Amino acid sequence: MVGGGKDAFIGAIHRIAANSDGLIELVCGALSINKDIAIDSGQSLFLPQQRIYLTYEEMIEKESKLPEGERMDFLTIVTPNFAHYGPAVMALENGFHVVIEKPITFTIDEAKQLKKKVEETGKILALTHTYTGYPIVKHAKELVKQGALGKIRKIYVSYHQGWLSKLSEREGNAQAAWRTDPKRSGKAGAMGDIGTHAFNLAEYITGLQVTELSAALNIVVEGRALDDDGGVFLKFNNGATGVLTASQIAAGEENNLFINIYGENGGLEWHQQEPNTLLVKWLDKPTEIVRTGMGYVSPIAKHNSRTPGGHPEGYLEAFGNIYRNFALTLSAKLNGETIDSTLIDFPSVDEGIRGMAFIENVVKNHQSNEKWTKFEI
């Protein structure tokens, strides 16, 4: 693991998720740029002293020299956005697979170069767009894929938080400080941090791709350097249209991600804060309430379910599904086996590039006078 020391939030989430199924073991880490934190964090995680590294360069170099059965198999990167590309490329070049926190890189050019490196090395890269890991989200995707709703016409997706309603980045909040800093986060704030999740969820469930967009970004809290609120009109490659909103100044909201998808015959509604329930709304019959863990859900939903019906599965389990599916794919590759791709999926470098393109095109449109911007990669 690169980053994710005891002073970080997302590193612990990754470790819990990776450990969910007993398929993955943390064996080494460069857990902080602060020497004392790096060492203390490694010790608290019971890492061997010689495998607590102070830089990712040192870790990758020394791990690559260990016997195949002893060295790490893959690298997880949980640093701020600006520090994703370097360790990812070096890991791939030295024969290691990669799991990387979203967004995939700092710029779209880095994302494109990373894809080339993945293709050159033949290694596997997983991107942790967590919300695609929920079993009922995968069931929703399967319903759309099977044509149950008919042709998709309309998509509404929103991600609302309230934690940046004040200028927290200047009040000692480390998470707020880097996420609102263009030098560490990138050219978008809320739209890059959570808008990309909403964008990814819409494309994942529908199987469609955005072709044009029209965006408006806002800086609501005075003194902030990046957008903390915004909205985007979307056009998709089947003629459907959509609306995406992302806000981190929606005071009182926690982590309110939700999506509505409407086709010719009916619609879907899912709320991340009630993740086990999917509403299927029909044009000519009563609404169905579909629940995770029940016998009637699709095979891919069953594969990604961990508990019997009525036992809540949430964020950590969804995160764990990405790691499990990555681990099963990696194990199959190492052992020369095949996997059932109808049951096992996870976001990859392609979703990462589209996420970066979303940021680029949203900012481009917002800063221009054109009504619509073609979605270019």
Summary of the structure (lengths in Angstrom):
residues: 377
radius of gyration: 20.6
end to end distance: 29.5
largest distance: 65.2
contacts: 1331
relative contact order: 0.15
helix: 39%
strand: 20%
